[in-house]
Amino acid sequence: MRIGSSSQGSDDIETSLIPLIDVVLTLIIFFVVTTTFQDRTAMKVALPQADGQASEAPKDPLVVVIDAQGRYFVGGGEVLRRDPASLRDAIGKVAGDDKNRAVILRADAQTPHQSVVTAMDAIGQLGFSRLSIATVPAADARPAK
């Protein structure tokens, strides 16, 4: 009489995937935490120095003017609506396909900050990379005679 003979021949090996999943998730968390992200900006902004020396003006720049009320003027003409899409369309019509053209942003000192940011965003979305912000030297920053 063989008691328990049927249980000896049917030893099933069980493979547990839980430790494997734990190891994979730990590796994913490790790589996410240790990865360095590059801070890429779509547009490089060249701010002029405040030393009173004028920089060389680029040839045939695209001039975007923002007045104190936040109205936009591109190439001498006023942009009727103040939304970013209208500004992008106006800049695109004046600039054409030349994305290497220098852009000068002239904003009034009393211009709302959001208007300047909207203009910079529209210029960057169109692919322009040469942006200068026009300024004048402060009265107290001028050298004494």
C-alpha positions in Angstrom: 0.0 0.0 0.0 1.4 3.3 -1.0 0.1 6.2 0.9 1.0 9.7 -0.4 2.6 8.4 -3.6 0.4 10.6 -5.7 1.5 13.8 -4.0 5.2 13.0 -4.5 5.1 13.0 -8.3 3.1 16.2 -8.7 5.4 18.8 -7.2 4.5 22.0 -9.1 7.1 24.7 -9.1 5.5 28.1 -8.7 7.3 31.2 -10.0 6.4 34.4 -8.2 6.8 37.6 -10.3 6.3 40.0 -7.3 10.1 40.2 -6.5 10.9 40.9 -10.2 8.3 43.6 -10.3 9.7 45.2 -7.1 13.2 45.2 -8.6 12.0 46.8 -11.9 10.0 49.5 -10.1 13.0 50.3 -7.9 15.2 50.7 -11.0 12.6 52.9 -12.7 12.4 55.2 -9.6 16.2 55.3 -9.4 16.6 56.3 -13.0 13.9 59.0 -12.7 15.4 60.5 -9.6 18.9 60.6 -10.9 18.2 61.8 -14.4 19.2 65.4 -15.1 16.8 67.4 -17.2 18.2 70.0 -19.6 16.6 73.4 -19.3 16.1 74.3 -22.9 14.7 77.6 -23.8 13.0 78.2 -27.1 14.3 81.8 -27.4 17.5 83.4 -26.3 17.0 86.9 -25.0 19.9 89.3 -25.3 19.4 92.1 -22.7 21.5 95.2 -23.4 24.0 96.4 -20.8 23.1 99.4 -18.8 26.6 101.1 -19.1 25.4 103.8 -21.4 27.1 102.4 -24.5 24.7 101.7 -27.4 25.0 98.3 -29.1 25.3 98.0 -32.8 21.8 97.9 -34.4 21.1 94.9 -36.5 20.3 95.5 -40.2 16.6 95.6 -41.1 15.2 94.3 -37.7 11.6 93.5 -37.1 10.3 96.0 -34.6 7.5 95.0 -32.2 6.2 98.0 -30.2 4.0 97.8 -27.1 2.5 101.0 -25.7 1.5 101.8 -22.2 -2.0 100.4 -22.7 -0.7 97.0 -23.9 -1.5 97.6 -27.6 0.8 95.9 -30.2 2.3 97.5 -33.3 4.3 95.3 -35.7 6.1 96.9 -38.6 4.4 100.3 -38.1 0.9 98.9 -38.2 -1.4 98.3 -35.2 -2.5 94.7 -34.3 -6.2 95.2 -33.7 -6.7 92.3 -31.3 -4.5 91.7 -28.2 -4.7 87.9 -28.2 -1.5 85.9 -28.9 -2.9 84.3 -32.2 -3.5 87.8 -33.7 0.0 88.9 -32.7 1.6 85.8 -34.2 -0.3 86.3 -37.4 0.8 89.9 -37.7 4.4 89.1 -37.0 4.3 86.2 -39.5 2.9 88.5 -42.2 5.5 91.2 -41.7 8.5 88.9 -41.2 7.7 86.3 -43.8 9.8 83.2 -43.8 13.0 84.8 -42.5 13.3 83.3 -38.9 17.0 84.5 -38.6 15.9 88.1 -38.7 16.6 90.1 -35.6 13.6 91.2 -33.5 13.6 94.3 -31.4 10.9 94.5 -28.7 10.2 98.1 -27.6 7.9 98.3 -24.7 6.8 101.4 -22.8 8.0 101.5 -19.2 4.3 101.5 -18.0 3.4 98.5 -20.2 1.7 95.6 -18.3 4.2 92.7 -17.8 1.7 90.2 -19.3 1.8 92.1 -22.6 5.5 91.8 -22.8 5.5 88.1 -21.9 2.7 87.5 -24.5 4.8 89.2 -27.2 8.0 87.3 -26.2 6.0 84.0 -26.3 4.5 84.7 -29.7 8.0 85.6 -31.1 9.5 82.4 -29.7 6.6 80.2 -31.0 7.2 81.5 -34.5 10.9 80.3 -34.3 12.8 83.6 -33.9 15.9 83.2 -31.8 17.4 86.7 -32.0 15.4 89.0 -29.6 16.6 92.2 -28.2 14.7 94.4 -25.7 15.2 98.1 -26.4 16.0 100.2 -23.3 17.4 103.6 -22.5 20.0 104.3 -19.9 18.8 105.6 -16.6 19.5 109.2 -15.8 21.5 108.4 -12.7 23.6 105.7 -14.6 25.1 108.2 -16.9 28.8 109.1 -16.2 29.4 112.5 -14.6 31.0 115.2 -16.6 
